[in-house]
Amino acid sequence: MLKTIFNKQSRLIVVSAITMLGVVFSVTAEPFNAYPGKYKSKLVSVETANIVYLSVDVWPGYPRNFRISLPNVAVPVNHPEAPACQIELVQKALDFTNEFMTNAKTIEVRDIKMESTGEEDGVTNIYTNKGSLASKLLKEGLARPVSVDVTKPWC
């Protein structure tokens, strides 16, 4: 039908416009609540103090692995110019998260936010029988709210 209405150049413009709109919408995709509700989970591994791989039972009998990032929590990072005290804090935070998650009897995530359900990256709080991982990291001084100025030293 497009051949009869538009010439070749017009069709190319229409297809290009549709493609550009798709790119714009995919780039500006906002995280949405892809998995509303509470889900039992199991620890797969700990990547950093605020990023944990979990096997989440999103469908009964069909767990799915997610790379879960804690929302609104910043942790110290190890970089070449980091002072020694910050590097120690990075290791303490990682050790804390490892111990906290490994020793948890139950792990639960709620309302997993994602940009697309086809990805493995999700953002949500992680709860265990010992409480919220984000709250414990903040309480121990191993993390801080993302609202804190990034130029403020960790130690």
C-alpha positions as CSV (number, residue, x, y, z in Angstrom):
1,M,0.0,0.0,0.0
2,L,2.9,2.4,0.8
3,K,4.2,1.9,-2.8
4,T,0.9,3.3,-4.3
5,I,0.6,6.3,-2.0
6,F,4.2,7.4,-1.6
7,N,7.2,7.5,-3.9
8,K,10.5,5.9,-2.9
9,Q,11.9,9.0,-1.2
10,S,8.7,9.6,0.8
11,R,8.7,6.0,2.0
12,L,12.3,6.4,3.1
13,I,11.5,9.5,5.1
14,V,8.5,7.9,6.8
15,V,10.6,4.8,7.7
16,S,13.4,7.0,9.0
17,A,11.0,9.0,11.1
18,I,9.5,5.9,12.7
19,T,13.0,4.5,13.4
20,M,14.1,7.8,15.0
21,L,11.0,7.8,17.2
22,G,11.8,4.3,18.4
23,V,15.4,5.3,19.2
24,V,14.2,8.4,21.1
25,F,11.7,6.3,23.2
26,S,14.2,3.6,23.9
27,V,16.9,6.0,25.1
28,T,14.5,8.0,27.3
29,A,13.0,4.8,28.8
30,E,12.2,5.3,32.5
31,P,12.4,2.5,34.9
32,F,8.9,1.1,35.7
33,N,7.6,-1.3,38.3
34,A,8.2,-4.4,36.2
35,Y,7.5,-6.9,39.0
36,P,5.1,-5.5,41.5
37,G,4.7,-7.3,44.8
38,K,7.0,-9.3,47.1
39,Y,9.3,-12.1,45.8
40,K,11.3,-14.7,47.7
41,S,14.9,-14.8,46.5
42,K,18.2,-16.6,46.9
43,L,21.7,-15.2,46.8
44,V,23.7,-15.9,43.7
45,S,26.7,-13.6,44.3
46,V,27.7,-10.1,45.6
47,E,29.2,-7.8,43.0
48,T,29.6,-4.7,45.1
49,A,28.3,-3.5,48.4
50,N,25.1,-2.2,46.7
51,I,24.8,-4.6,43.8
52,V,23.8,-8.2,44.4
53,Y,22.9,-11.0,42.0
54,L,19.7,-12.8,43.2
55,S,17.6,-15.7,41.9
56,V,14.1,-14.3,42.3
57,D,10.9,-16.5,42.1
58,V,9.0,-14.1,39.8
59,W,6.9,-17.1,38.6
60,P,6.2,-20.1,40.8
61,G,8.7,-22.8,39.9
62,Y,10.6,-20.5,37.4
63,P,13.2,-18.4,39.2
64,R,15.0,-15.7,37.3
65,N,18.4,-14.2,38.0
66,F,18.6,-10.4,38.5
67,R,21.4,-8.0,39.1
68,I,19.8,-5.9,41.8
69,S,21.0,-2.4,42.6
70,L,19.9,-0.7,45.8
71,P,18.0,2.6,45.1
72,N,19.2,5.9,46.5
73,V,22.3,4.4,48.1
74,A,25.9,5.4,47.2
75,V,28.9,3.3,48.4
76,P,32.5,4.2,48.2
77,V,34.4,3.1,45.1
78,N,37.9,2.0,44.5
79,H,39.7,4.1,42.0
80,P,43.4,5.0,41.4
81,E,43.2,8.3,43.2
82,A,41.2,7.0,46.2
83,P,42.8,7.5,49.6
84,A,43.8,4.4,51.6
85,C,41.0,5.0,54.0
86,Q,38.4,4.9,51.2
87,I,39.9,1.7,49.8
88,E,39.5,0.1,53.3
89,L,35.9,1.3,53.4
90,V,35.2,-0.2,50.0
91,Q,36.4,-3.6,51.3
92,K,34.5,-3.3,54.6
93,A,31.3,-2.5,52.8
94,L,31.8,-5.4,50.4
95,D,32.6,-7.8,53.3
96,F,29.6,-6.5,55.2
97,T,27.2,-7.1,52.3
98,N,28.7,-10.6,51.7
99,E,28.2,-11.6,55.4
100,F,24.8,-10.0,55.6
101,M,23.5,-11.8,52.5
102,T,25.3,-15.1,53.1
103,N,23.9,-15.4,56.7
104,A,20.4,-14.4,55.8
105,K,17.8,-17.1,56.4
106,T,15.3,-15.4,54.2
107,I,15.7,-12.9,51.3
108,E,12.9,-10.9,49.7
109,V,12.7,-8.2,47.1
110,R,9.7,-5.9,46.5
111,D,8.5,-4.0,43.4
112,I,11.5,-4.6,41.1
113,K,11.9,-1.5,38.8
114,M,13.4,-2.0,35.4
115,E,13.7,-0.3,32.1
116,S,12.7,-3.5,30.3
117,T,11.7,-6.9,31.5
118,G,14.1,-8.4,29.0
119,E,17.1,-7.2,30.9
120,E,18.6,-8.5,34.1
121,D,19.3,-5.2,35.8
122,G,16.7,-4.2,38.4
123,V,16.5,-1.6,41.2
124,T,14.8,-2.5,44.5
125,N,15.5,-2.8,48.2
126,I,16.7,-6.2,49.5
127,Y,15.1,-7.4,52.7
128,T,16.2,-10.3,54.9
129,N,15.2,-11.7,58.3
130,K,17.8,-9.2,59.6
131,G,16.2,-6.1,57.9
132,S,17.0,-4.0,54.9
133,L,20.4,-4.2,53.3
134,A,20.4,-0.5,52.4
135,S,19.3,0.6,55.9
136,K,22.1,-1.6,57.5
137,L,24.8,-0.2,55.1
138,L,23.7,3.4,56.0
139,K,23.5,2.6,59.7
140,E,27.1,1.1,59.7
141,G,28.4,4.2,57.8
142,L,29.4,2.0,54.8
143,A,27.0,3.8,52.5
144,R,25.3,7.2,52.2
145,P,22.3,8.7,50.5
146,V,22.8,9.6,46.8
147,S,21.7,13.1,47.7
148,V,25.1,13.7,49.4
149,D,27.5,15.7,47.3
150,V,29.8,13.3,45.4
151,T,32.8,15.5,46.0
152,K,32.5,15.0,49.8
153,P,35.2,12.7,50.9
154,W,34.3,9.3,52.4
155,C,36.9,9.6,55.2
